[in-house]
């Protein structure tokens, strides 16, 4: 992947930010990695669709049919003990003297 040549800020609602944070934690990746890959997938899909867009957009994995999407159980309401620990990339506090 290329270096970030064009940094960008996004304003997310509190609910969407929380969902992004939870999803990234469960996948054990950073939020910006998840957001960047999602944006790349959306742009690619729009380009392949002749720059036509229907809202609301729906996401489907490449190898899934519509009937396969429903096979996933409902998301657990609580995090597992491993997920509660948070991502492994958190920074330690700095010692002040």
C-alpha positions in Angstrom: 0.0 0.0 0.0 1.3 3.5 -0.8 2.2 6.0 1.8 -0.6 8.3 2.9 -0.1 11.2 0.6 -3.4 12.9 1.3 -4.5 12.8 4.9 -8.2 13.4 5.5 -10.5 14.0 8.5 -14.0 12.5 8.7 -16.7 13.7 11.0 -18.7 10.7 12.2 -21.8 10.7 14.4 -21.1 9.3 17.9 -23.1 6.2 17.1 -21.1 5.5 13.9 -17.8 6.2 15.7 -18.7 3.7 18.4 -19.7 1.1 15.8 -16.4 1.6 13.9 -14.5 1.3 17.1 -16.2 -1.9 18.1 -15.9 -3.5 14.7 -12.2 -2.6 14.5 -11.6 -4.0 18.0 -13.4 -7.3 17.1 -11.4 -7.6 13.9 -8.2 -6.6 15.8 -7.3 -3.9 13.3 -7.0 -0.1 13.6 -10.0 2.1 12.9 -8.3 3.9 10.1 -7.4 0.7 8.4 -11.0 -0.5 8.5 -12.3 2.9 7.3 -9.7 3.2 4.5 -10.5 -0.3 3.2 -14.2 0.4 3.3 -13.8 3.6 1.3 -11.6 1.8 -1.3 -14.3 -0.9 -1.7 -17.1 1.7 -2.0 -15.2 3.7 -4.6 -14.3 0.6 -6.6 -18.0 -0.6 -6.6 -19.2 2.8 -7.7 -16.7 2.9 -10.6 -17.7 -0.6 -11.7 -21.4 0.5 -11.6 -20.8 3.3 -14.1 -20.7 5.9 -11.4 -24.3 5.3 -10.5 -25.3 5.2 -6.8 -28.4 4.0 -5.0 -29.0 4.9 -1.4 -28.9 3.4 1.1 -25.9 1.4 -0.1 -25.7 -2.3 0.9 -22.5 -4.3 1.4 -22.0 -7.9 0.3 -18.9 -10.0 0.4 -17.6 -11.0 -3.0 -18.2 -14.8 -2.7 -21.7 -14.5 -1.1 -25.1 -14.7 -2.6 -28.1 -12.9 -1.1 -29.3 -16.1 0.6 -25.9 -16.7 2.2 -25.8 -13.3 3.9 -28.5 -14.4 6.4 -26.5 -17.4 7.7 -24.7 -15.4 10.3 -26.1 -15.4 13.8 -27.0 -12.2 15.4 -24.1 -10.3 16.9 -23.5 -11.1 20.6 -24.7 -8.4 22.9 -21.6 -8.5 25.1 -17.9 -8.6 24.3 -15.9 -11.7 25.1 -13.1 -11.4 27.7 -10.5 -11.2 24.9 -12.4 -8.4 23.2 -12.9 -6.5 26.5 -9.1 -6.1 26.7 -9.1 -3.8 23.7 -6.7 -3.7 20.8 -3.1 -4.6 21.3 -1.8 -1.4 19.9 -2.8 1.0 22.7 0.0 3.3 23.8 1.4 3.3 27.3 1.4 6.4 29.3 4.5 8.5 29.5 6.4 8.7 32.8 6.7 12.2 34.2 9.4 13.1 36.6 
